[in-house]
Structure formats: structure tokens, C-alpha cells
Amino acid sequence: MEVNLKGLVDSSQDIGVPGGDELLEFSEALIGNDSKRLNNARFDLEKQLGPDAIPAASAIAANFSKNDRIANGCGIPVDDIMLKATKDIREELNLDSFRSAANTFRHL
Amino acid sequence: MGLYSDSKYLIKEEIETVHKDHFLDFAVAGTWGNSEQRIAIASFAREVGISAGLLEETPNTFAHESNFKLSKVAKLVVEKLAISPKDILKDFFDEVINTGLSEEEYVEIVGIVSRIVDMDIFARGINHPLIAFPEPGVSPPSKVRPETAKLELAWVSTIPNFPEGGLPAKQLFGEKPPKPYIVRGLSLVPDEVTKHMELEKAQYQPLGNIMNFDLRHHKGLSRAQVEVVAGKVSALNECFY
């Protein structure tokens, strides 16, 4: 299965996984501030991938909400091995423009 | 009775058990804050989340009435972490440390807020009321700083990997392989690393399986689908890590 990572930052792109549109919409709605949008996204995701997808996607979104706060809150840099391995992806998705990238680049 | 046994969705027992333990743990003193302070931090994170529309208020949302008041600087850190993690920059960290919050207290607040946001987002995702806080306990915080913690490349001091990190590293991370900063970031407060990894194991996957693409930790999603959710959330939070 080929995942199109550009779909993470560009909604016009097909992410390339079953239920991808519904997963992306649910993820965005879950950490957003529109409860009606979240209810619709939950309904659509369940319809597309079944009821087990709801706690699974919620657990992942919640876990990475935690990790993002730990990373940004502690100002941790990306470890060397990961920095080298993700060079192409970072360029493709323009991740280097995130302000938290400074926590890594200030050491280079 | 499990925390989420009244949910219309089937929740993994491992998640339910870990979340229950973490809520009960708020009734116990931490390393730098007592139970009342820790519950006040978590409750304020909820309060600002509700004000920002990121959570819905449900019965028993907030901690029980208390005479304890969070300091202005602690509230500032909690608010920023809870509702706008992408806006936490080095200048902000320097400012709050210069205002009087200790590095150790700051790290414990990051751990507490990250965990309560995690568990509240999970509840919101499955359309479940927020879990009530326990009554605070009375034990004092231990206030023990790991002896090998030092400034490495993060803003906060961390325990280096073994062998440089000595016994604290061996106990917390094991001898090898070396652990990345996402594991070590909170290590100035070792108990927060343990709790962070408990959630990681239950909600994402057991540590050490990142390259095991055949592992299916959740019944409802393939590994590719899991990474789509993870990547989207981190992109929205502008987390470079």
C-alpha cells in the first residue's frame, strides 16, 4: 500500500489508505473546536471503517496530542538518526517551516 | 466497572486500566507537586480546553472545591500547553523559568498536562463524558532530582542514555538501545516518563516496534491508518519532532 504523505498537509490530495478521508477529518475534528463537526466525522468514520475504528483513532490522536506537548514543551530536538532518515519527507511536507523545528536546527 | 464500560464502543482493557490508574494517581503526590496541586493543574487544563471549545463540559468535569490556587506563571504554562502547544517557544520557556517556576516543576507540569489532554481527547473521541478527578491525598512530594540529569540538547535537563546516565538511566531506559528524546524529554521527573510510556504502550504500540509494520495493535485500524492519524495530529500541532 502506497501512502501519499502529502495528504497530511494538503486536503486536495488522496492519502491512499482505506477510509483515509474519514480518518483525516476525524483527526482534525477531534482536536478542533467544533463539536458538531466532530459528531459528523465520528458518524462518517464509523460508517466507513466500522465501530472499532473510533476508539482506535481516538487512542492514536490522543497519544500524539500528548507526545506533541511533551516534544514542544520540553524543546527536544529530533534525534540524529531520525533527522537523516526524514530529510525527504520534511522537505516534501514543508515540516522545516514549523516553529518547533528551531529546537533541532539550533544545534546544527 | 471500567471507566468506559458505558461507552457504545468496545474499549481495549489495557487502555481502560491505564487510564483508571492515571486518574487514581492524581490522588497521590508527585515528585515536585502534591496531590492538590497536581489535580489543580489537570483541572485548569480542562477549564481552558472547555473555554477554547476543545472539550465539552460534562458532569464532574472539574476538581472538587479547594483552597489551593495555582500561581499565575503555572497557569500560563498550563494554558499554553493545553490549548496551543505549537506556540511554545524557547523565549516562553525562558520567561517562565525566569519568573520563578523551577525546571523540575515545569517538567512535571508538562507531564501532567500532556497526560490529561491525552485522556480527555480520548474520551471526547469516543463521545464519553470526561472522567472525574479523585479527592486529593495528603502525602508530600518526594522532591528528588535524578543525580545524573543534566542539560543536553533539550531546553530542560534530561537523564543521558546509559552508561553516561548511570543508575537512573539504567532503571528508567535500560542499558540499550539508546532511547530517543521523546522518551527522555520528561526524565528530570522519572515518574512522568513511566506514565508517558504506559499511555504510549496502551494507545500507540509497545516501545521498540516502530519498524514492525506488521504489528496491528488496534483492532480497528491497520498500521498505515494509524500513522495517518498520528501524522495528521502532529502536523496540526506543528510538532517538528
Boltz contact constraints between the chains, C-beta under 6 A:
constraints:
  - contact:
      token1: [A, 1]
      token2: [B, 224]
      max_distance: 6.0
  - contact:
      token1: [A, 3]
      token2: [B, 224]
      max_distance: 6.0
  - contact:
      token1: [A, 8]
      token2: [B, 231]
      max_distance: 6.0
  - contact:
      token1: [A, 8]
      token2: [B, 232]
      max_distance: 6.0
  - contact:
      token1: [A, 8]
      token2: [B, 235]
      max_distance: 6.0
  - contact:
      token1: [A, 9]
      token2: [B, 235]
      max_distance: 6.0
  - contact:
      token1: [A, 15]
      token2: [B, 228]
      max_distance: 6.0
  - contact:
      token1: [A, 17]
      token2: [B, 224]
      max_distance: 6.0
  - contact:
      token1: [A, 17]
      token2: [B, 225]
      max_distance: 6.0
  - contact:
      token1: [A, 17]
      token2: [B, 228]
      max_distance: 6.0
  - contact:
      token1: [A, 23]
      token2: [B, 225]
      max_distance: 6.0
  - contact:
      token1: [A, 23]
      token2: [B, 228]
      max_distance: 6.0
  - contact:
      token1: [A, 23]
      token2: [B, 229]
      max_distance: 6.0
  - contact:
      token1: [A, 24]
      token2: [B, 232]
      max_distance: 6.0
  - contact:
      token1: [A, 27]
      token2: [B, 229]
      max_distance: 6.0
  - contact:
      token1: [A, 27]
      token2: [B, 232]
      max_distance: 6.0
  - contact:
      token1: [A, 27]
      token2: [B, 233]
      max_distance: 6.0
  - contact:
      token1: [A, 30]
      token2: [B, 125]
      max_distance: 6.0
  - contact:
      token1: [A, 33]
      token2: [B, 53]
      max_distance: 6.0
  - contact:
      token1: [A, 33]
      token2: [B, 54]
      max_distance: 6.0
  - contact:
      token1: [A, 35]
      token2: [B, 56]
      max_distance: 6.0
  - contact:
      token1: [A, 51]
      token2: [B, 9]
      max_distance: 6.0
  - contact:
      token1: [A, 52]
      token2: [B, 219]
      max_distance: 6.0
  - contact:
      token1: [A, 52]
      token2: [B, 220]
      max_distance: 6.0
  - contact:
      token1: [A, 53]
      token2: [B, 220]
      max_distance: 6.0
  - contact:
      token1: [A, 53]
      token2: [B, 221]
      max_distance: 6.0
  - contact:
      token1: [A, 54]
      token2: [B, 9]
      max_distance: 6.0
  - contact:
      token1: [A, 54]
      token2: [B, 126]
      max_distance: 6.0
  - contact:
      token1: [A, 55]
      token2: [B, 9]
      max_distance: 6.0
  - contact:
      token1: [A, 55]
      token2: [B, 11]
      max_distance: 6.0
  - contact:
      token1: [A, 55]
      token2: [B, 126]
      max_distance: 6.0
  - contact:
      token1: [A, 56]
      token2: [B, 218]
      max_distance: 6.0
  - contact:
      token1: [A, 56]
      token2: [B, 220]
      max_distance: 6.0
  - contact:
      token1: [A, 56]
      token2: [B, 221]
      max_distance: 6.0
  - contact:
      token1: [A, 57]
      token2: [B, 229]
      max_distance: 6.0
  - contact:
      token1: [A, 58]
      token2: [B, 122]
      max_distance: 6.0
  - contact:
      token1: [A, 58]
      token2: [B, 125]
      max_distance: 6.0
  - contact:
      token1: [A, 58]
      token2: [B, 126]
      max_distance: 6.0
  - contact:
      token1: [A, 59]
      token2: [B, 122]
      max_distance: 6.0
  - contact:
      token1: [A, 59]
      token2: [B, 203]
      max_distance: 6.0
  - contact:
      token1: [A, 60]
      token2: [B, 226]
      max_distance: 6.0
  - contact:
      token1: [A, 60]
      token2: [B, 229]
      max_distance: 6.0
  - contact:
      token1: [A, 60]
      token2: [B, 230]
      max_distance: 6.0
  - contact:
      token1: [A, 61]
      token2: [B, 229]
      max_distance: 6.0
  - contact:
      token1: [A, 61]
      token2: [B, 233]
      max_distance: 6.0
  - contact:
      token1: [A, 62]
      token2: [B, 118]
      max_distance: 6.0
  - contact:
      token1: [A, 62]
      token2: [B, 121]
      max_distance: 6.0
  - contact:
      token1: [A, 62]
      token2: [B, 122]
      max_distance: 6.0
  - contact:
      token1: [A, 63]
      token2: [B, 203]
      max_distance: 6.0
  - contact:
      token1: [A, 63]
      token2: [B, 204]
      max_distance: 6.0
  - contact:
      token1: [A, 64]
      token2: [B, 230]
      max_distance: 6.0
  - contact:
      token1: [A, 64]
      token2: [B, 233]
      max_distance: 6.0
  - contact:
      token1: [A, 64]
      token2: [B, 234]
      max_distance: 6.0
  - contact:
      token1: [A, 65]
      token2: [B, 117]
      max_distance: 6.0
  - contact:
      token1: [A, 65]
      token2: [B, 118]
      max_distance: 6.0
  - contact:
      token1: [A, 65]
      token2: [B, 121]
      max_distance: 6.0
  - contact:
      token1: [A, 66]
      token2: [B, 114]
      max_distance: 6.0
  - contact:
      token1: [A, 66]
      token2: [B, 118]
      max_distance: 6.0
  - contact:
      token1: [A, 68]
      token2: [B, 85]
      max_distance: 6.0
  - contact:
      token1: [A, 68]
      token2: [B, 234]
      max_distance: 6.0
  - contact:
      token1: [A, 68]
      token2: [B, 237]
      max_distance: 6.0
  - contact:
      token1: [A, 68]
      token2: [B, 239]
      max_distance: 6.0
  - contact:
      token1: [A, 69]
      token2: [B, 81]
      max_distance: 6.0
  - contact:
      token1: [A, 69]
      token2: [B, 85]
      max_distance: 6.0
  - contact:
      token1: [A, 69]
      token2: [B, 114]
      max_distance: 6.0
  - contact:
      token1: [A, 70]
      token2: [B, 114]
      max_distance: 6.0
  - contact:
      token1: [A, 70]
      token2: [B, 185]
      max_distance: 6.0
  - contact:
      token1: [A, 71]
      token2: [B, 239]
      max_distance: 6.0
  - contact:
      token1: [A, 71]
      token2: [B, 241]
      max_distance: 6.0
  - contact:
      token1: [A, 72]
      token2: [B, 85]
      max_distance: 6.0
  - contact:
      token1: [A, 72]
      token2: [B, 88]
      max_distance: 6.0
  - contact:
      token1: [A, 72]
      token2: [B, 239]
      max_distance: 6.0
  - contact:
      token1: [A, 73]
      token2: [B, 81]
      max_distance: 6.0
  - contact:
      token1: [A, 73]
      token2: [B, 88]
      max_distance: 6.0
  - contact:
      token1: [A, 73]
      token2: [B, 110]
      max_distance: 6.0
  - contact:
      token1: [A, 74]
      token2: [B, 154]
      max_distance: 6.0
  - contact:
      token1: [A, 74]
      token2: [B, 156]
      max_distance: 6.0
  - contact:
      token1: [A, 74]
      token2: [B, 185]
      max_distance: 6.0
  - contact:
      token1: [A, 75]
      token2: [B, 154]
      max_distance: 6.0
  - contact:
      token1: [A, 75]
      token2: [B, 155]
      max_distance: 6.0
  - contact:
      token1: [A, 76]
      token2: [B, 154]
      max_distance: 6.0
  - contact:
      token1: [A, 76]
      token2: [B, 181]
      max_distance: 6.0
  - contact:
      token1: [A, 76]
      token2: [B, 185]
      max_distance: 6.0
  - contact:
      token1: [A, 77]
      token2: [B, 153]
      max_distance: 6.0
  - contact:
      token1: [A, 78]
      token2: [B, 241]
      max_distance: 6.0
  - contact:
      token1: [A, 79]
      token2: [B, 180]
      max_distance: 6.0
  - contact:
      token1: [A, 79]
      token2: [B, 181]
      max_distance: 6.0
  - contact:
      token1: [A, 95]
      token2: [B, 240]
      max_distance: 6.0
  - contact:
      token1: [A, 98]
      token2: [B, 238]
      max_distance: 6.0
  - contact:
      token1: [A, 98]
      token2: [B, 240]
      max_distance: 6.0
  - contact:
      token1: [A, 100]
      token2: [B, 239]
      max_distance: 6.0
  - contact:
      token1: [A, 100]
      token2: [B, 240]
      max_distance: 6.0
  - contact:
      token1: [A, 101]
      token2: [B, 240]
      max_distance: 6.0
  - contact:
      token1: [A, 107]
      token2: [B, 153]
      max_distance: 6.0
